[in-house]
Amino acid sequence: MKHTLSILTCLLILSAAIAQEITVQAPQSVYQGDNFTIRFVVNDQAKDFRGPTFKGFSLRSGPNTSSSTSMSIVNGQMSRSISTTFSYTLTADLEGTFTIGPASCTAGGKKISSKSVTVKVEKASASQQKKRQQQQQQRQAFDPWSQQPETVADIDEKSLFARASVNKSNPYQGEQIIITYKIYTQVPISQFAIDKLPGNKGFWAEDLSVGQQIKQYEETIGDKRYQVAEIRRGALFAQESGKLTIEPLDLNVLAMVQRQRRRTGSIWDLFDDPFFNAQQAVERPLSTNKITLNVKPLPRTPETFSGAVGSFDVKGGLNINKVKANEAVSYRITVSGRGNLMLIDAPRPDFPSTFEVYDPQIDDNIKKSENGVSGSRTYEWILIPRSKGSYTIPAYSFVYFDPNSGQYITKRVPEQTIEVAKGDASSTASVSSKDDVRLLNNDINYIHPSTKLKAIRGEEHGGFGFWLAAALIAILTVATIIYGNRRKVAEQDVAGMRRKHATRKAQKRLKKAAAHLGKGATEAFYEEIYRAIWGCLSDKYNIPLSTLNHDTVAACLAEKQVPDERQNSIMQVLQDVDLARFTPGDAHSQMQHIYDEAIEMIVGLE
């Protein structure tokens, strides 16, 4: 008996530790015209339930919610299990095989999703249709209410529709545009789901809805009053000039409409009262309107223009002004403001040639709100002066285009002076400079006058070891000169340096993305993936970020004669990244898939 109780106790403990999940209960096959029920069962309390769309089926009712709680006491210990069920009643309208997508909810503080299920709709035979008619007649005989045909109040296009709007219809290339998607309704809505996002060809897009609550308010159009829900808001940056079209956003809405009985002249018409007319959920597909923008090209750009369009400020400089040779200092430039911060090319200050300069570390503090993209981006260079002296870092000019004034504006980081003292002997042993040569007069002592010299045979200078050493010294000298010249040429070749460091920078981004993937930080993950992929393409093919888009990448790949299979793979990854974060399903598996695709693409580029 004790063993039995122990086993039961262990089973209860194990059952309590089971992770939250959603199981789906649906028939594998039904006949055309049949009604059937699909249930989503959550083994815990569920919040924020979002059901799938039911393409190929008519929604009769749902979601209908029920919950159950069971309790048991074993060995004086009480355990409790809770389940929540969301059920839908559907009608199979069309013959074929249909996939019902996943549902999602929050349970136990985590967001979980169900698996997709497939339902096969078969054509009913003549005998089955006859049997269904007989069953219907029997129901009508025993249920007088069923003789009263029901109709669903019609939803016309003026009662429920979706609309997209932008704050500017004639922007400059690179200027930030705010696009808002709204649902206008005069009937109650239980839920909505975005079915297809617009492609936004020719734009760099940023989602501003993440973490934001849906805004609801009333608005009058003509003489009609609507309830309005802002379901999505984004920032768009046109990457090219001319006429660009924003494609429609497709979504599905579940509207709650009144179910009414037709009058038949019978006694049952006495009960034709709103109290007896229940509501029914009806699925309606909606699409927003297309928007055409006339994007103005930027005026003739100055040579120092970095692609920044908006309103910005710049500041920066050295962290210290006095240092010893071979000691590191940092030089920072911070660009802050509102606009296309993520598309700005890295600054290129003019550092002294005797300084060893490392690639800049980029630190972003970019914020996304309903008003757009704003914040700051900081570039930090590590510099190592190698020689004693006084050096000047010229003023850096940051040029951006202000759409409000229609002019280029220049902001400057002031000129910086740094005093470099002679380094310690231990740190300068391998460094020679003019200052070291000047000290030779003080460092060398006089030769002792009583020194005795010993004659040696002249042939010892012509031995094999002597000539081998001389040859090695000559080879090393030539190699050093060639290496130095190549390094100078490489440093002057900015595009080549960008290509050289492209993969290393992308790997750093992917490492950060992997950390966000482990934490489940979806937005931060996709931000790093975006920068890794687009930054690598920009550096590899020397395409400015301000003009980087799907078309420029495709054109560049074709020009470089990249194999068609590799071109298609790269373009597919770019498309997958654009759609992944808004596609319903298991967010973690989608992020893992995108991460794997990004690694494969970057390795392929290398």
Backbone torsions as a table, in degrees:
resi	resn	phi	psi	omega
1	MET	NA	-41.8	-179.7
2	LYS	-64.0	-39.9	179.5
3	HIS	-63.6	-40.0	179.9
4	THR	-62.1	-44.3	178.9
5	LEU	-62.7	-39.5	179.9
6	SER	-64.2	-42.1	179.1
7	ILE	-63.3	-43.0	179.1
8	LEU	-62.3	-41.0	179.4
9	THR	-62.1	-42.8	178.9
10	CYS	-63.5	-41.2	180.0
11	LEU	-63.8	-39.2	179.2
12	LEU	-66.1	-39.5	179.1
13	ILE	-65.2	-41.8	179.6
14	LEU	-65.5	-40.2	-179.6
15	SER	-65.8	-32.3	178.7
16	ALA	-70.6	-24.2	-177.3
17	ALA	-89.8	-2.5	-178.5
18	ILE	-65.2	136.6	-178.0
19	ALA	-69.3	152.8	178.5
20	GLN	-67.6	140.8	179.0
21	GLU	-154.4	164.5	176.5
22	ILE	-116.1	121.1	175.1
23	THR	-103.8	148.1	-176.3
24	VAL	-112.4	130.5	176.5
25	GLN	-115.2	108.6	-178.4
26	ALA	-148.9	148.4	177.5
27	PRO	-70.2	147.3	178.6
28	GLN	-74.2	-30.7	179.8
29	SER	-148.5	147.5	176.3
30	VAL	-139.6	170.0	177.5
31	TYR	-100.1	148.5	179.7
32	GLN	-57.2	130.0	-178.6
33	GLY	94.7	-12.2	-179.6
34	ASP	-77.3	150.5	168.8
35	ASN	-95.5	141.1	177.4
36	PHE	-147.7	166.1	-176.6
37	THR	-117.3	136.9	173.1
38	ILE	-119.1	134.7	-175.9
39	ARG	-122.5	139.1	173.0
40	PHE	-113.7	112.6	-173.5
41	VAL	-107.6	122.5	178.8
42	VAL	-106.0	129.4	-177.2
43	ASN	-85.4	41.5	178.2
44	ASP	-171.1	178.2	172.1
45	GLN	-69.2	135.0	-174.7
46	ALA	-116.9	141.9	176.5
47	LYS	-130.5	157.1	175.0
48	ASP	52.9	47.3	-179.6
49	PHE	-70.6	133.8	176.2
50	ARG	-129.0	114.4	-178.1
51	GLY	-80.7	167.6	179.4
52	PRO	-82.0	175.6	170.1
53	THR	-91.3	148.1	-174.1
54	PHE	-114.3	74.5	179.3
55	LYS	-72.3	132.4	-178.5
56	GLY	94.6	-6.3	-179.1
57	PHE	-129.4	154.3	172.1
58	SER	-98.6	133.8	-179.2
59	LEU	-86.8	116.6	179.2
60	ARG	-85.7	-42.4	178.2
61	SER	-160.8	158.9	176.5
62	GLY	127.7	164.1	1.1
63	PRO	-78.8	131.9	175.5
64	ASN	-99.1	124.5	-171.3
65	THR	-105.2	137.9	173.3
66	SER	-144.9	154.7	179.0
67	SER	-139.3	153.5	178.6
68	SER	-138.6	147.4	180.0
69	THR	-131.1	131.2	177.0
70	SER	-123.2	141.7	-178.1
71	MET	-129.1	146.5	176.6
72	SER	-145.0	149.0	179.1
73	ILE	-122.2	119.0	179.7
74	VAL	-129.4	124.7	179.3
75	ASN	58.4	31.9	179.1
76	GLY	81.9	0.2	179.1
77	GLN	-108.7	135.4	-176.5
78	MET	-102.8	136.4	174.8
79	SER	-128.2	152.1	-176.9
80	ARG	-137.3	139.6	175.6
81	SER	-126.3	141.7	-177.2
82	ILE	-125.2	141.0	173.3
83	SER	-137.0	145.9	178.5
84	THR	-124.3	132.5	-176.8
85	THR	-119.3	132.4	175.0
86	PHE	-118.2	119.2	-174.6
87	SER	-119.8	148.2	176.6
88	TYR	-128.7	143.0	172.1
89	THR	-106.7	123.4	-174.9
90	LEU	-122.1	158.1	173.0
91	THR	-117.1	130.9	179.0
92	ALA	-81.8	107.1	-174.5
93	ASP	-88.7	-40.0	-170.8
94	LEU	-119.2	150.2	176.7
95	GLU	-80.5	140.5	-179.9
96	GLY	143.1	-172.2	178.4
97	THR	-112.9	126.6	-174.0
98	PHE	-125.8	145.0	178.6
99	THR	-106.2	126.4	175.2
100	ILE	-98.0	120.7	-174.1
101	GLY	-69.9	178.4	-176.9
102	PRO	-75.9	150.6	169.2
103	ALA	-101.0	158.8	-178.5
104	SER	-140.0	156.7	176.6
105	CYS	-163.7	177.6	175.4
106	THR	-110.5	125.4	179.7
107	ALA	-142.0	133.0	-179.5
108	GLY	62.9	27.2	180.0
109	GLY	80.0	3.9	-179.8
110	LYS	-123.2	150.2	175.9
111	LYS	-88.6	126.7	-178.0
112	ILE	-125.8	158.9	-179.4
113	SER	-135.3	152.7	176.6
114	SER	-90.0	175.1	175.0
115	LYS	-90.4	156.6	174.5
116	SER	-72.9	150.6	177.8
117	VAL	-127.9	152.9	-179.9
118	THR	-114.3	131.5	178.8
119	VAL	-121.6	126.6	179.2
120	LYS	-96.7	126.3	179.4
121	VAL	-103.9	115.5	-178.5
122	GLU	-103.3	152.4	179.0
123	LYS	-75.0	130.5	-177.9
124	ALA	-73.0	140.1	177.6
125	SER	-77.3	171.0	-178.7
126	ALA	-62.4	-41.3	-179.7
127	SER	-66.0	-37.6	179.2
128	GLN	-68.6	-39.4	177.8
129	GLN	-63.8	-39.8	178.0
130	LYS	-64.9	-41.6	179.0
131	LYS	-63.4	-38.8	179.3
132	ARG	-65.0	-38.9	178.0
133	GLN	-65.0	-38.9	178.0
134	GLN	-64.1	-42.3	177.9
135	GLN	-62.7	-38.3	178.7
136	GLN	-64.7	-41.4	178.9
137	GLN	-64.2	-39.8	178.6
138	GLN	-64.3	-40.2	178.7
139	ARG	-64.4	-38.7	179.8
140	GLN	-67.1	-33.9	-179.4
141	ALA	-67.9	-37.7	-177.1
142	PHE	-96.5	-12.7	-178.3
143	ASP	-128.9	90.8	-177.6
144	PRO	-57.7	-27.7	-179.4
145	TRP	-62.9	-31.3	-177.5
146	SER	-70.2	-14.8	177.1
147	GLN	-74.8	-15.1	-179.4
148	GLN	-89.3	101.6	-178.2
149	PRO	-60.4	142.1	-178.3
150	GLU	-105.0	144.9	173.3
151	THR	-125.7	154.2	177.4
152	VAL	-105.1	129.6	179.1
153	ALA	-53.7	129.2	-174.9
154	ASP	-70.6	146.0	176.4
155	ILE	-112.7	107.5	-179.3
156	ASP	-89.6	173.7	-175.2
157	GLU	-67.3	-19.7	179.9
158	LYS	-87.6	-12.3	179.5
159	SER	-92.8	-25.1	-177.3
160	LEU	-151.0	117.6	178.3
161	PHE	-156.5	166.3	178.9
162	ALA	-120.0	150.1	-176.2
163	ARG	-145.9	143.3	174.9
164	ALA	-113.0	145.0	179.4
165	SER	-145.0	151.9	177.8
166	VAL	-122.5	155.7	-179.6
167	ASN	-82.0	-15.4	178.4
168	LYS	-143.8	132.8	179.5
169	SER	-105.3	-8.2	-179.2
170	ASN	-134.0	63.0	-174.6
171	PRO	-84.3	170.0	170.1
172	TYR	-84.4	158.2	173.8
173	GLN	-61.0	127.9	-178.7
174	GLY	88.0	-9.1	-179.5
175	GLU	-74.7	144.9	-178.6
176	GLN	-75.7	128.2	178.1
177	ILE	-119.5	133.1	177.4
178	ILE	-99.7	120.9	177.8
179	ILE	-111.6	135.9	-176.6
180	THR	-125.0	132.8	177.7
181	TYR	-109.8	128.4	-175.5
182	LYS	-130.5	150.1	170.3
183	ILE	-108.0	127.1	175.3
184	TYR	-106.7	126.9	-175.6
185	THR	-145.6	148.4	170.8
186	GLN	-116.2	8.3	176.6
187	VAL	-125.3	153.6	178.8
188	PRO	-64.3	145.6	178.3
189	ILE	-121.6	131.7	179.6
190	SER	-91.4	-34.8	178.9
191	GLN	-166.7	165.6	175.5
192	PHE	-143.6	159.5	177.9
193	ALA	-145.9	132.1	178.1
194	ILE	-76.7	122.7	-176.0
195	ASP	-92.5	-37.5	-178.1
196	LYS	-150.2	126.1	176.4
197	LEU	-85.0	149.3	177.2
198	PRO	-66.7	147.9	-179.2
199	GLY	-68.9	-31.3	179.3
200	ASN	55.1	45.6	179.3
201	LYS	-64.6	130.5	-179.3
202	GLY	92.0	2.2	-178.7
203	PHE	-124.5	150.2	163.1
204	TRP	-96.1	125.3	-172.7
205	ALA	-114.0	141.6	173.6
206	GLU	-130.3	130.4	179.2
207	ASP	-81.4	125.2	179.7
208	LEU	-103.0	4.2	-174.7
209	SER	-93.5	-10.4	-175.8
210	VAL	-63.9	125.7	179.0
211	GLY	78.4	0.1	-179.0
212	GLN	-98.8	142.7	176.3
213	GLN	-79.7	151.1	178.6
214	ILE	-70.6	123.9	179.1
215	LYS	-83.3	135.6	179.3
216	GLN	-129.2	137.5	179.3
217	TYR	-162.7	178.6	178.7
218	GLU	-105.8	148.5	-179.8
219	GLU	-147.0	142.1	-179.7
220	THR	-104.9	127.6	175.2
221	ILE	-122.4	116.4	-174.0
222	GLY	66.9	-121.0	177.1
223	ASP	-111.3	15.8	-177.9
224	LYS	-112.0	142.0	179.4
225	ARG	-102.3	130.7	-178.1
226	TYR	-123.2	149.6	164.5
227	GLN	-86.8	130.0	-174.9
228	VAL	-116.8	135.8	174.8
229	ALA	-125.4	121.0	174.9
230	GLU	-83.0	104.6	-172.6
231	ILE	-91.0	-18.1	-178.0
232	ARG	-162.2	143.6	176.8
233	ARG	-140.2	139.1	-178.0
234	GLY	-143.6	164.3	175.0
235	ALA	-112.6	130.5	179.4
236	LEU	-118.7	140.9	177.2
237	PHE	-127.1	112.4	-178.8
238	ALA	-67.6	128.0	-178.9
239	GLN	-94.5	-3.6	178.4
240	GLU	-150.0	163.9	-178.8
241	SER	-98.0	170.2	-178.5
242	GLY	105.6	-165.7	179.6
243	LYS	-85.3	118.3	178.4
244	LEU	-118.9	142.6	-177.0
245	THR	-112.6	131.6	172.8
246	ILE	-93.6	116.2	-176.1
247	GLU	-71.1	160.9	-179.3
248	PRO	-68.0	154.6	170.5
249	LEU	-100.0	128.3	-179.2
250	ASP	-102.0	136.7	178.6
251	LEU	-147.5	164.6	176.1
252	ASN	-119.1	137.5	-176.4
253	VAL	-125.0	137.2	171.6
254	LEU	-99.9	109.5	-179.7
255	ALA	-101.1	138.8	178.6
256	MET	-94.7	111.8	-177.0
257	VAL	-118.1	159.1	-177.4
258	GLN	-78.9	130.8	177.1
259	ARG	-94.7	122.8	-172.8
260	GLN	-119.1	153.8	177.2
261	ARG	-103.9	139.5	177.8
262	ARG	-78.9	146.3	178.0
263	ARG	-78.6	132.5	-177.9
264	THR	-119.2	-0.3	-178.5
265	GLY	81.9	7.8	-179.5
266	SER	-97.5	178.9	-179.3
267	ILE	-63.8	-22.4	-176.9
268	TRP	-71.2	-14.6	176.3
269	ASP	-65.2	-20.1	177.7
270	LEU	-63.0	-24.5	-177.6
271	PHE	-96.4	11.6	179.5
272	ASP	-78.2	74.3	-176.2
273	ASP	-123.6	147.4	179.0
274	PRO	-54.7	-25.7	-179.6
275	PHE	-62.0	-34.1	-176.9
276	PHE	-90.8	-5.3	-178.6
277	ASN	-95.0	99.7	-176.2
278	ALA	-77.4	164.9	177.1
279	GLN	-89.9	151.0	179.2
280	GLN	-133.3	138.8	178.3
281	ALA	-82.5	125.9	-179.2
282	VAL	-121.6	129.4	-179.8
283	GLU	-84.5	131.6	178.4
284	ARG	-130.8	123.3	174.0
285	PRO	-79.6	138.1	179.8
286	LEU	-129.0	153.5	174.5
287	SER	-138.9	139.8	176.6
288	THR	-80.4	171.2	179.6
289	ASN	-79.3	154.1	171.5
290	LYS	-74.9	148.5	177.8
291	ILE	-127.2	127.8	177.3
292	THR	-108.3	125.3	179.1
293	LEU	-108.9	141.2	173.9
294	ASN	-100.7	95.8	-173.3
295	VAL	-86.6	122.3	-179.0
296	LYS	-83.0	138.6	176.3
297	PRO	-72.5	154.7	176.7
298	LEU	-72.8	147.2	173.4
299	PRO	-58.2	169.9	-178.6
300	ARG	-52.3	123.6	-170.6
301	THR	-85.3	139.5	174.0
302	PRO	-67.0	161.2	-178.8
303	GLU	-63.5	-31.5	-176.6
304	THR	-90.0	7.8	-179.2
305	PHE	-68.4	130.0	-175.5
306	SER	-102.4	5.8	-179.9
307	GLY	93.1	3.0	-177.2
308	ALA	-77.9	127.9	177.2
309	VAL	-129.6	120.1	-178.5
310	GLY	152.2	-142.0	177.0
311	SER	-129.5	116.5	-170.4
312	PHE	-135.9	163.6	170.8
313	ASP	-135.9	159.1	-178.2
314	VAL	-140.1	142.3	176.1
315	LYS	-150.3	164.3	179.1
316	GLY	162.9	-169.2	-179.6
317	GLY	143.7	-172.2	179.8
318	LEU	-79.7	152.0	175.8
319	ASN	-80.2	-28.6	174.8
320	ILE	-141.8	155.6	-177.0
321	ASN	-107.8	-8.2	179.3
322	LYS	-130.1	132.3	-175.6
323	VAL	-157.3	159.2	174.0
324	LYS	-90.7	156.3	177.9
325	ALA	-57.8	141.4	179.0
326	ASN	73.4	10.0	172.5
327	GLU	-101.4	143.3	-173.7
328	ALA	-84.2	142.4	170.3
329	VAL	-129.1	164.0	178.4
330	SER	-120.3	146.0	177.8
331	TYR	-125.9	125.3	-175.1
332	ARG	-119.7	146.6	169.2
333	ILE	-132.4	124.3	-179.6
334	THR	-116.0	121.9	175.5
335	VAL	-104.4	124.8	-178.1
336	SER	-132.2	154.0	177.7
337	GLY	145.2	-154.2	-176.8
338	ARG	-126.0	128.3	-180.0
339	GLY	150.3	-152.0	-174.5
340	ASN	-86.0	61.1	-177.5
341	LEU	-57.4	-40.1	-174.9
342	MET	-73.8	-7.1	-178.0
343	LEU	-108.9	5.5	-177.1
344	ILE	-78.4	134.5	175.5
345	ASP	-70.5	148.0	-179.6
346	ALA	-63.7	137.8	177.4
347	PRO	-62.4	158.2	179.2
348	ARG	-131.5	77.5	177.9
349	PRO	-64.4	157.5	-179.4
350	ASP	-97.2	96.2	-178.7
351	PHE	-89.4	152.3	177.2
352	PRO	-57.4	145.5	-175.2
353	SER	-67.0	-23.2	-179.3
354	THR	-84.4	-0.5	177.8
355	PHE	-90.2	137.3	169.9
356	GLU	-86.3	124.7	-172.2
357	VAL	-118.0	130.4	177.9
358	TYR	-101.3	158.2	178.8
359	ASP	-57.7	143.3	-177.0
360	PRO	-70.0	144.5	171.4
361	GLN	-91.8	129.4	-175.9
362	ILE	-104.7	127.3	179.7
363	ASP	-122.0	118.1	-176.8
364	ASP	-101.9	139.3	170.2
365	ASN	-131.6	61.2	-174.5
366	ILE	-96.8	129.0	-177.2
367	LYS	-113.7	145.8	177.5
368	LYS	-121.1	119.9	177.8
369	SER	-129.2	179.6	-179.6
370	GLU	-64.5	-16.7	179.3
371	ASN	-90.9	-4.1	176.3
372	GLY	125.7	-164.6	-177.6
373	VAL	-97.9	130.6	179.0
374	SER	-152.4	172.5	178.6
375	GLY	134.5	-144.0	-176.7
376	SER	-149.1	156.8	174.0
377	ARG	-134.2	126.5	-177.2
378	THR	-113.0	130.9	175.4
379	TYR	-109.1	127.9	-178.7
380	GLU	-126.6	122.9	177.4
381	TRP	-104.2	138.1	171.2
382	ILE	-94.9	123.2	-177.4
383	LEU	-116.2	141.2	176.8
384	ILE	-127.8	102.1	175.7
385	PRO	-68.8	135.4	-176.5
386	ARG	-102.6	-12.8	-176.2
387	SER	-135.3	152.4	177.8
388	LYS	-69.9	146.7	176.1
389	GLY	148.7	-177.5	177.2
390	SER	-108.4	124.9	-174.5
391	TYR	-124.8	152.2	-179.7
392	THR	-123.4	129.5	171.9
393	ILE	-98.9	113.7	-175.4
394	PRO	-58.5	159.5	176.6
395	ALA	-61.6	141.9	178.4
396	TYR	-103.1	130.1	-179.4
397	SER	-104.1	121.2	177.3
398	PHE	-104.2	119.4	-176.7
399	VAL	-110.1	129.0	175.3
400	TYR	-135.6	162.1	180.0
401	PHE	-102.4	127.5	179.4
402	ASP	-99.0	110.2	-177.9
403	PRO	-64.4	-28.3	-178.1
404	ASN	-67.0	-41.5	179.9
405	SER	-94.2	-16.4	-177.8
406	GLY	70.6	26.2	-176.9
407	GLN	-133.6	159.6	172.7
408	TYR	-85.1	137.9	-178.8
409	ILE	-123.1	138.6	-178.7
410	THR	-112.3	127.6	172.8
411	LYS	-117.0	145.0	-172.3
412	ARG	-122.8	143.1	165.6
413	VAL	-95.2	122.2	-172.9
414	PRO	-59.7	160.0	175.6
415	GLU	-61.2	141.2	-177.4
416	GLN	-119.7	137.0	176.5
417	THR	-116.2	136.2	-180.0
418	ILE	-130.4	133.5	178.4
419	GLU	-100.2	122.2	-177.9
420	VAL	-110.4	115.7	177.6
421	ALA	-87.5	165.5	178.9
422	LYS	-64.3	135.1	-178.4
423	GLY	-78.1	170.8	176.5
424	ASP	-63.9	154.9	-178.9
425	ALA	-58.9	-38.1	-177.7
426	SER	-66.4	-30.7	-176.8
427	SER	-92.6	-10.9	-177.7
428	THR	-114.5	11.5	-176.5
429	ALA	-59.6	-31.8	-176.4
430	SER	-100.1	7.4	-175.8
431	VAL	-116.1	129.1	176.1
432	SER	-115.6	145.4	-179.7
433	SER	-149.9	173.4	178.8
434	LYS	-62.3	-32.5	-179.4
435	ASP	-66.2	-37.7	178.8
436	ASP	-64.3	-36.3	-179.5
437	VAL	-67.5	-39.6	-179.7
438	ARG	-61.3	-29.5	-176.8
439	LEU	-79.1	-5.8	-177.0
440	LEU	-63.2	-34.6	-178.7
441	ASN	-62.7	-28.6	-179.1
442	ASN	-93.3	-23.7	-173.8
443	ASP	-86.3	-25.4	-174.3
444	ILE	-92.4	126.8	178.3
445	ASN	-83.9	164.2	178.3
446	TYR	-69.7	150.7	177.9
447	ILE	-74.5	137.0	-179.2
448	HIS	-68.3	127.4	-173.6
449	PRO	-69.2	-22.7	-176.0
450	SER	-95.3	16.4	-178.6
451	THR	-67.4	136.3	178.2
452	LYS	-102.8	128.3	179.9
453	LEU	-102.4	145.9	-179.0
454	LYS	-112.5	130.4	179.1
455	ALA	-73.3	143.1	177.0
456	ILE	-125.4	159.8	-177.8
457	ARG	-72.1	135.7	-178.0
458	GLY	-62.7	-31.0	-175.9
459	GLU	-67.5	-15.2	180.0
460	GLU	-69.8	-22.4	178.4
461	HIS	-77.0	-16.0	-177.0
462	GLY	-105.7	19.2	179.9
463	GLY	-73.2	171.5	-178.5
464	PHE	-60.0	-42.8	-178.8
465	GLY	-61.0	-39.3	-179.7
466	PHE	-62.2	-49.4	-177.1
467	TRP	-69.8	-32.3	175.9
468	LEU	-63.9	-44.5	178.2
469	ALA	-63.3	-42.2	179.5
470	ALA	-62.6	-41.7	179.6
471	ALA	-64.6	-41.6	178.9
472	LEU	-63.1	-41.3	179.3
473	ILE	-63.0	-41.5	179.7
474	ALA	-64.4	-43.9	-179.8
475	ILE	-63.1	-44.1	179.4
476	LEU	-64.0	-37.9	179.1
477	THR	-63.5	-46.4	179.3
478	VAL	-64.2	-43.0	-180.0
479	ALA	-62.2	-39.2	179.3
480	THR	-64.2	-42.2	179.5
481	ILE	-64.5	-43.9	179.9
482	ILE	-63.5	-44.0	179.6
483	TYR	-62.1	-42.6	179.9
484	GLY	-63.3	-41.6	179.2
485	ASN	-65.5	-42.1	179.2
486	ARG	-64.7	-37.0	-179.7
487	ARG	-66.8	-39.9	178.2
488	LYS	-63.9	-42.8	178.4
489	VAL	-63.1	-41.9	-179.7
490	ALA	-64.0	-39.6	180.0
491	GLU	-66.8	-31.4	177.9
492	GLN	-77.7	-23.7	178.7
493	ASP	-84.3	88.3	-176.1
494	VAL	-62.6	-42.9	-179.0
495	ALA	-62.9	-40.3	178.4
496	GLY	-64.5	-40.7	177.7
497	MET	-63.4	-38.2	178.1
498	ARG	-63.5	-42.6	178.6
499	ARG	-64.1	-38.7	-177.1
500	LYS	-63.6	-40.2	-174.6
501	HIS	-97.0	1.9	-175.0
502	ALA	-60.3	-49.2	-176.5
503	THR	-66.0	-39.6	-179.6
504	ARG	-63.5	-41.1	177.7
505	LYS	-65.7	-40.2	179.0
506	ALA	-65.0	-37.4	179.1
507	GLN	-64.0	-37.3	176.7
508	LYS	-63.1	-41.2	177.9
509	ARG	-63.7	-42.7	-179.6
510	LEU	-65.6	-32.6	177.2
511	LYS	-64.8	-41.5	176.1
512	LYS	-65.4	-40.1	179.0
513	ALA	-62.2	-38.4	178.4
514	ALA	-62.8	-37.4	177.7
515	ALA	-65.5	-41.5	178.0
516	HIS	-67.2	-34.3	177.6
517	LEU	-62.3	-42.4	179.3
518	GLY	-64.7	-31.4	-179.6
519	LYS	-87.5	-10.5	-177.3
520	GLY	76.1	20.7	180.0
521	ALA	-83.4	89.5	-171.1
522	THR	-61.7	-51.2	-175.2
523	GLU	-63.3	-45.7	179.5
524	ALA	-64.1	-36.7	178.9
525	PHE	-60.9	-51.6	-177.4
526	TYR	-67.5	-29.3	177.1
527	GLU	-62.4	-45.5	179.8
528	GLU	-69.4	-37.9	178.0
529	ILE	-62.5	-43.4	177.9
530	TYR	-56.7	-48.6	-175.9
531	ARG	-67.6	-37.6	179.9
532	ALA	-63.3	-48.5	-175.5
533	ILE	-70.3	-54.8	-176.1
534	TRP	-68.2	-37.0	178.5
535	GLY	-64.7	-40.5	179.0
536	CYS	-64.6	-43.8	177.9
537	LEU	-62.6	-40.8	179.9
538	SER	-63.2	-44.6	-178.4
539	ASP	-72.9	-40.6	-176.8
540	LYS	-63.7	-41.6	-174.0
541	TYR	-110.1	10.7	175.2
542	ASN	55.4	45.9	176.5
543	ILE	-103.8	121.8	178.0
544	PRO	-58.1	140.3	-179.6
545	LEU	-59.2	-32.1	-176.7
546	SER	-66.1	-20.1	179.4
547	THR	-114.8	9.9	-175.9
548	LEU	-79.4	123.6	174.5
549	ASN	-155.1	-179.1	-176.6
550	HIS	-59.7	-39.9	-177.0
551	ASP	-68.5	-44.4	-178.8
552	THR	-65.9	-36.3	177.8
553	VAL	-65.7	-45.8	180.0
554	ALA	-61.2	-42.9	-179.9
555	ALA	-64.5	-40.7	-179.0
556	CYS	-67.2	-41.2	178.8
557	LEU	-62.9	-39.2	178.5
558	ALA	-67.3	-39.8	179.8
559	GLU	-64.9	-37.6	179.7
560	LYS	-79.1	0.2	179.5
561	GLN	57.7	41.0	173.3
562	VAL	-68.7	137.4	-179.2
563	PRO	-53.7	145.1	-176.4
564	ASP	-56.0	-40.3	-178.9
565	GLU	-62.2	-41.4	178.4
566	ARG	-69.5	-38.1	177.2
567	GLN	-60.1	-48.0	-179.1
568	ASN	-62.0	-38.6	179.7
569	SER	-63.4	-45.0	-179.3
570	ILE	-64.1	-46.9	-178.7
571	MET	-64.8	-33.6	178.3
572	GLN	-67.0	-39.6	178.0
573	VAL	-62.6	-44.0	179.5
574	LEU	-60.2	-42.0	179.0
575	GLN	-67.8	-40.7	179.9
576	ASP	-62.5	-40.1	-179.7
577	VAL	-65.5	-39.1	179.4
578	ASP	-61.5	-36.6	-172.8
579	LEU	-96.7	-18.4	-167.8
580	ALA	-61.6	-45.8	-171.6
581	ARG	-72.2	-11.6	-179.8
582	PHE	-111.0	3.3	-179.5
583	THR	-88.6	128.9	179.8
584	PRO	-64.7	151.5	178.9
585	GLY	138.3	-166.9	-179.1
586	ASP	-72.4	108.0	-174.9
587	ALA	-60.7	-40.4	-175.9
588	HIS	-66.8	-42.5	-180.0
589	SER	-66.5	-35.5	176.6
590	GLN	-64.9	-43.6	179.6
591	MET	-63.2	-41.5	179.1
592	GLN	-63.4	-41.0	179.0
593	HIS	-62.8	-45.0	179.8
594	ILE	-65.0	-39.5	179.1
595	TYR	-61.5	-44.6	179.4
596	ASP	-64.0	-41.4	178.9
597	GLU	-63.1	-40.6	-179.3
598	ALA	-63.4	-43.7	178.5
599	ILE	-61.1	-45.8	-178.6
600	GLU	-62.1	-40.3	-179.1
601	MET	-66.3	-45.2	-177.3
602	ILE	-68.1	-39.6	175.9
603	VAL	-62.9	-39.7	177.6
604	GLY	-63.4	-39.1	176.5
605	LEU	-63.0	-39.6	179.9
606	GLU	-65.8	NA	NA
